[in-house]
Amino acid sequence: MLKIYQATFIAHLALTGVWAHDNGLAITPPMGWNTWNKYGCNINEDLILSAAKAIKSEGLDKLGYTCKIFEPTTSIISSQKKNDENHGN
């Protein structure tokens, strides 16, 4: 009986396909540097420029690292204020 279940399972795996759009998007995960991971709210222009230069000088850009994500903490603070106002806090 176990062999029947195993055969059915393997057949199911073999017949199951992958559904995705072949549009060239999301071939790799986002590859880059996120300021929040290292510095939180303590970022400035010099820090961002040095990170971009480091990505270039280390050759990471040739490996596909293109993203530089900057977390705007002001939007986080303003959304917290809106949330507090909406809930009477």
C-alpha positions in Angstrom: 0.0 0.0 0.0 2.9 2.4 0.8 4.3 1.8 -2.7 1.0 2.9 -4.2 1.1 6.1 -2.2 4.7 6.8 -3.1 4.0 6.2 -6.8 1.0 8.4 -6.7 3.0 11.1 -4.9 5.9 10.9 -7.4 3.5 11.0 -10.4 1.7 14.0 -8.9 5.1 15.8 -8.5 6.1 14.9 -12.1 2.8 16.3 -13.5 2.8 19.5 -11.5 4.2 22.4 -13.4 5.4 25.8 -12.4 3.2 28.7 -13.3 5.0 32.0 -13.8 5.1 34.9 -16.2 8.1 34.8 -18.5 8.6 38.6 -18.4 12.2 38.8 -17.1 11.1 40.2 -13.7 12.1 38.7 -10.3 14.6 36.3 -11.8 16.7 36.9 -8.7 15.7 38.2 -5.3 16.3 42.0 -4.7 20.0 42.3 -4.4 21.3 45.4 -2.8 21.9 47.3 0.4 19.3 48.5 2.9 20.2 51.3 5.2 17.8 50.2 7.9 19.6 46.9 8.4 22.8 48.6 9.5 22.0 52.1 10.6 18.3 52.5 11.3 17.4 56.2 11.4 21.0 57.4 11.5 21.6 57.9 7.8 23.0 60.8 5.8 24.2 61.6 2.3 27.8 60.7 2.9 26.8 57.3 4.2 24.7 56.6 1.1 27.4 57.7 -1.3 30.0 55.6 0.5 27.7 52.6 0.3 27.1 53.1 -3.4 30.9 53.5 -4.0 31.6 50.3 -2.1 29.1 48.3 -4.1 30.8 49.5 -7.3 34.4 49.1 -6.0 33.8 45.6 -4.7 32.4 44.6 -8.1 29.0 43.7 -6.6 27.3 45.7 -9.4 28.6 43.2 -11.9 27.0 40.4 -9.9 23.6 42.1 -10.1 23.5 44.2 -6.9 21.7 47.3 -8.0 19.3 48.3 -5.2 20.0 50.9 -2.6 17.0 51.1 -0.3 16.6 54.0 2.0 14.1 53.7 4.7 12.3 57.1 5.2 11.8 57.2 8.9 9.7 60.3 8.7 6.9 58.3 6.9 7.1 55.7 9.7 6.7 58.4 12.3 3.9 60.2 10.5 2.0 56.9 9.9 2.3 56.1 13.6 0.9 59.6 14.4 -2.0 59.0 12.1 -2.6 55.6 13.6 -2.6 57.1 17.1 -5.0 59.8 16.0 -7.4 57.3 14.4 -7.5 55.2 17.6 -7.7 58.0 20.1 -4.2 57.4 21.6 
